[in-house]
Every structure is written in structure tokens, then in C-alpha cells.
Amino acid sequence: MLVLLEQNEYAEPTEIQQKTIPLILAGQDIMASAQTGSGKTAAFAVPVIENLLRTGHNGVKNPRCLVLAPTRELALQVQSQFQRFSKNSRIRSAAIYGGTGYGQQIKDLRRGVDVVVATPGRLFDHMEQGSIDISMVEVLILDEADRMLDMGFMPQVRKIISRISSDRQTLMFSATIDRRVEDIARQYLRNPATIRVNTKQLEPQDIEQRIIHVSEMGKDAMLLELIQGTEMESVLIFTRTRRKASKVRSRLRASNVSAEEIHSDISQNQRERTLKRYRNGEFSVLVATDIAARGLDIPSITHVVNYDLPDSAADYVHRIGRTGRAGRSGVALSFVSEEQRYLIRDIERVTGRQLDPDYKPKGKVVTKRRFKPRRRRVG
């Protein structure tokens, strides 16, 4: 097991891996919370693969492990980790998610897979169509359990779990697990071991966090000032709405800033192409809604900018966790308008850190100004 982690660039197991892997190997149900970027995916993928290899599939094509994830991006990220850790073995995995056609997914399922990583909506569609049978699932994993167990997902999650044998191992992982989530989770777990790692301070230690008090009308000028006036190699900007993400991206491009956008109005194929280009450094600024807060694992992100603060402090933790990954340092900057000042107290309570309200951009700063679109030639 340690050799497998070392082969995949883990010099030594992280704390969450040390505490959960032996229990998962022993068949124990788990409810685990740890800060983002702590190696949670490997903490469940590695021992689950080990157990699947040990028990053998006996010629059965139906999945033996099901991972439920709240977003397409996270489902793809988790499935890529299963592929990584099961390389050169007979373990097969597939990602099932919406926003793309059913054809390839049905082919993958018919060919036979051991592990299915799925978003609830698309998985339930496959179940209704009869293209997947989850009755033989031995291990159920809820990744980002706080999101999976919120009221938006609960009806589908309940129906999915009802199709799985109660004689299963259930694992729940998230960066944050509150009392409400615990109460719901215990309906589905049998005598779970509760593991909490770094719960006093949920965000990675190496992220420098600052807030910038700015009016709603002044956010665009401040954003351009930061990007053009400071050294930002790779920037991820979060907005509350799809419409605002498109607006910010357009205004940045009008000011000669190389920027792209991802949100639910963008097709899944286009989102995947955009993320691939972002990883490859083909552009430096990505504007996104919260679909990118979970499951986006790009170690090179140097700065996260909250153009709008999220309503939930837990979502703030997930957003800023996109930087400062893989042992690197990172910077998280949050624009705070008068209307959103009330959110700061909850964020400070959850993160255990007082945010500096007097941040000034470092280095040479461009004078504040409005965005100036490029003039179009007529004729």
C-alpha cells in the first residue's frame, strides 16, 4: 500500500491517509473530514482498489464500487485518480455525468466496470433506462458528503442508496461535516469511525488570505488593477452567477487580458477543453461559478479571487483550496462590498483566522480606471 502511494508521488502518507486507509482495508464504515488538498481521494481510492483486487470480480460486469460526486468536474477528477492508482491492474472504472451523450457511457458500462464515479442525476437516468445495475455494489462512497447530503441532492441520493444492498461498506469524505450532515449520514452508515483532521483550521496553512473592501461598481476596476499591477501567474476568479462570469470574462478580454470562463451554460466538452488549456498554461485567467470550487485540481493556480463572496463559509473554504495545493503557497483575495460584509464573521469563525481588511496590492500598481474596450474597426 505504501509502495503504491510512493509510486504516485506521495513521499509519505498524509494524515487523513494514515488514519483512514487501515480502517477501510478492514471493512470499516468511515465518516471523515479533512481540509481541501489533504489527499482525501487517495485515502479512499487506494484501499478500495486493494480490497477489490483481493476479493476478485468472479466474472461479474456490474460495478462493485460506486462513488457519488456533486459535480461533473469532481466526478472526472476522482475517476482519473482511480485510473492512476489502478494502472497495470485489471480494475476498470468509468465516469458517469450529465452534459454529454449517453452513448460512450453505455458502452463503458456494457463492457463491464468495477468502479463507477457518478453524479446523482445522470446515474439515476441510467438506472431508469436499465443500463446499469448497482445491486452488487460492495462499497459506496459519498465524496464531498456535505454537498451530497444537502436537500437538492437528497431525493436522488435516497433512491440510489435504496437500490444498493445494505450489506455494504459506506465511506463519506468531505472538507466540512456539520451536525446536520452527521445526523443524515448516520442513517446510511453502520457504526462508523469518525475521523477529523485539521478541523480547527480548515483551509491550507500556506494560503495567504486577504479581503478588499470595494463597492459593487468598483470591482471591475479593482480586478484589472490586481491582474495588471501584480505578479499573478495563474488566476481563478469566482463569481456568484453565470451571467456575471461571462461579463467579467468579456471585460477582461476587452482589456487585453487572456481569460476564459466555465459554468453550467458551457457544454461539458467545452469545459473539459477549457480546463485542459488552463492546465497547459495557454491562458492565465479562468472565471468560474462554484462548479469549479470542488474537483478542480490544478496545482499551478497561484491566486484565487472571490469577485463575489459565497453565502456559505464552507464554500469559501473549498474555493480558496484551489490554490496552495501540492505543498505550494497561494493567495486568496476576496472582494467585499457593503452588502456582503456580514459574511466575513462566519468565514473567520470557520477558518479560525481573522482576515486582513487593509490589503493593498504588492508591487507596482496600475492607477484605478474603468475597463476600456478595444475599438472595433468600421468597414
N, C-alpha and C positions, 0 to 999 in steps of 0.2 A: 504493500500500500504506500509506504513512504517512498519507495523507488518510483512509483507511478507519479507521485506529486513532484518529485525531483526532476523527472523526465519532462515535466510540463512547466518548468521554470519556477517552482516553489522551492526555494532554498531550504526552507523548513516549514512545517505546517503552521498555519495561523492559529490563533487562539480558538476561533469557532470550529476549525477543523479538528484540532486536538480534542475538543470537548464532545463533539458530536459523532465523529467517524466511528469510534469504538461502539457507541450505543446503537448506531444504525446497523453496523455489521451484526450486532447481537439481536436485531429484530425489534428494537425498542421504538415506540412512538415518540416523536420529538416535537416540541414547540420551542423554536429558537429565534432569538432576536439578536442582531449584531449590526454594527454601523455599516453603512454602504461602503463597498470596496474592500470588505474584510475577507473575501473568499468564500462566501456562502454557497455559491453554485458548486464549487469543487467539494464543499463539505458534504453535499448530498449526492452529487453525481458519482464521485469516486467509490464510496462504499456500496451504492446501489448497483453499479456496474459489477463490482466484485461479487455481490450476492447473486446477481443474475447469472454470471459465469459459473458460479459454484453450483447452482441448482439445475442449470441446463434448461433448454426450452422444450424438449421432448417432441419436436416437430410441430408445435403449435404456432400458428401465424398471428394469433391475436396478441395485442400488447400486454406485457406483464408489468410495465411501469407507466403511470400517467402523471405528467406534470401539468398543472393548470397555472397559467400566467395571465395577468390582466391586459397586456398589450402585445401587439404583433412583434414589436421590436424586442421585447423581453423574451418572447417565445423563440424567436430566431437566435437570440444570444445564448439562451440556455441549451437549445438543441446543438448549437455549434460546440458548446463545451462537452456535451455528451459524445459528440463525434470525436473531439480531440482526445478525451480520456479513454475512449474505446477503440482507438486506432489499432489496426492489426489484430482485432478480435472479431468474433462472429456476432457481436452485438450491433443491431441496426436500430436507427432512430429516425423519426420524421417530425417535422413541424407542421401543425395544422392551425391555420389562422385565416381570417377574413381579408377582404380587399383584393383577392386574387382568385383565379379559377379553381374549380374543383378537380379538374382532370388529372393533374400530376399528383395531387394529394391522394386521390382514389387509387391511382397506380401504385403509389408507395405502400398504401395500406393493404392492397391485394397481394403485393409481393411478400408481405409479412414484416412486421417490425416488433422489436422488443420494447422500445421506449417511444411514447408519443408525447410531444410537448405541444400544448394547445391552448388557444383562447377559448373561453366557455361557449361563446356564441357559435363559432364555426364547428366546434366539436359536437355541439348539440344538433346542428344541422346534419352532420354526418351520421349521428346516431339515429335520427329520424329517417334518413334515407336508407339506413341499413348497411352503410359502407364501413362501419366499424362496430366491433363488439368488445365492450370493455368489461365484460363479466368475469374475465380471468385475470384482471389486474391484481397484482400482489402488493404493489407499492403505489400509494397515492401521495403526491407532493403538491402542496399549495405554495407557490413562490410568490413573494410579496403578499403574504396572507392578510395583511390589513386591508389591502385593496380587494382581494378575492372575496373577503367576507363582508364587504360593505353592502348596503341594501341594493345597489344597482346590479351586482352580480349574483346575489344570493338565490333568486328563484332558479336560475340555470344551474348554479353550483349544487343546490339541493337535489335537483333532478338527476344530475350527472352522478353524484355520490350514491343515489338510491339504486343505480344500475351496477354498482361495484359490490363485490362480496364484503360483508362485514369482517371476514377473516382476512384482514389485510394489515399492512403496516402503513401508518399515516404520518407524514412529515410536514410541518409547517414552518416556513422560514420568512423572516421579514426584518427590515431595519427597525420597525416600531411595532410593538404589540401592546395595546392598551387593555383595560379591564373588559371593555365591550367585546373586543376580538377574542379574548381568552374565554369569555362565557360562551360565545358561539362555537369556538374551536373545540371545547371540551365535549360537545355533542358528538363529535366525529373521531375523537382520539381515545385510546384505551390506556389509562394510567400513564400519561405522557411524562417524559422527563422534560423539565423546563430549563432551558439554557439561555442565560443572558450575558452578553459580552459587551463591555464598554457602554453600559446603559446610562451612566452618569453624564456622559458627553457623547452624543450620538454622531456628531459629524467628525470626519477625519481630522486628526490633530494638525496636519500640515496645511490646512486651508485658512488663508488669511481672509477674514470676513469684515466687510465694511458696508455702511449704509450711506447713501447720498440723499439728503433731503432736497427734493426738486418738485416743482409744480408739474401737473399733468401736461401742460402746454410746453414745459421746458425739457421734457425727457428726450426728445429727438436731438436737440442741440447738444445736450449733455452726452448722449451716447456717441455722437460723432466726435465730440471733443475727446472722449476717452479713447476711442479707437484710433484716431489720427494723432493724438498727442502723447500717447504712452505706448510702451512696447507690449503688444498683445499678439502672440504668435497664432493662437487658435482660440476663438471666442464662441461660446454658446450662449445665445440670448433667449430668455424665456418670456413669453407674453401670455396673457390670460386667454385670448381668443384667436381663432384662425384669421379673422379679418385683420386684427391688429398685427399678427405675424406677417401677413402679406404687405401691410402698409409699411412696417419697419423695414422689411427687406427691400421694397421698392425705393424707399427714401435713401437707404444706404447705397444702393446701386446708383442712384441718381447723383450721389456724391463721390462716385468712383471707388466705392468700397466693394470688394468682391464678396457677395453674400448670397446665400440660398435659404430656402425655407422648407420645413417639414411639418405637416399637421394632417388631420384626418380628411381634409379635402384633396390631398395629394394622393394619387394612386399608390398602392403598396410597391409596385415595381419601380416607380419613380422615386419613392422614399428610399428604397434599398440602393438605387443608383446614386442618389444624392449622398447618402451616408458613406458609401464606398469612396466617392470622390473626396469627401471631407476627411476620411481616414488617410487618404493618399496625399493630402495637403494641396489639392487642386484649387481650393478656395479657403479663406481663413475665418469667415464668419457664418455661423449657422443660426437661423432664427427659428424657434420651435415653440409649440404649445407643450403641455405636460405629457404628451405621448412620448417625449424623449427623456423624461425625467427618470424612467425606470427601464433598465435593459440596455441603455446606451453605454457601451464600454469602449471608450476611445482614450487611451492613456495620455495622448498628446494634448488634450484640452488644457490650456493654461488659465483661462478665465471663464467664469460663469457670470452673466449679468442678468439679474432679475429686473427686467423692464417693468414688470408688474409683480408685486409680491403675491404668492398664492394664499388662499384663505386658510390653508392648513399648515401648521408648523411642521408636521411630518413631511408634507410635500416639499417644504423648503429644504429639509434635510436631504431628501432624495435629489432635488435639483442641484444643490451645491456639491453633492457627492459625485457629480460628473467630472469634477476636476480633482486634483490632488490624488490621483489613482496610481497604483503600482509603485508606491514609495516616492512619488513626485510631490512637489509642493504645488499649491494652486491658490487662486484668488477668486473670491466671490463678492461681487458688488451688487447691491440692491438699491434700486430707486424707490424712495418712499415719499409719496405725495401726502398732502394733509389728510386725504380721505382714507389712507391706509396706515396711518401711524399706530392705530390701535392694535395692529397685528404684531408689532415688534415685541410686546411683552410676552406673548405666547412663544414666539421664536426663541427669545432669550431663556425662557423657563425650560424649554425642551432641550436646547443645545447646552445649557449651563454656562453660557458665555454672554457678557454684555457687549453689544455691538457698538463700534465706534461711530458716533454720529457726525464727526467732524472730518471725514475723509476728504482729502484733496488729491487729485491725480498727481502721480510722481513724474518727474522728468519735465521736458518741455511741453507746455500745454498750449493748445491752439485756442485762440480767443473765441469766446462763445459767439455763435452765429446760427442763423437758420440754415436748413438744408437748401442748397442751391441746385436745382435740377439742371442737367446739361441741356443746352439749347438744341433744338432739332432744326436741321436744315430744311428749308422750304423749297419744293420743286425738285 
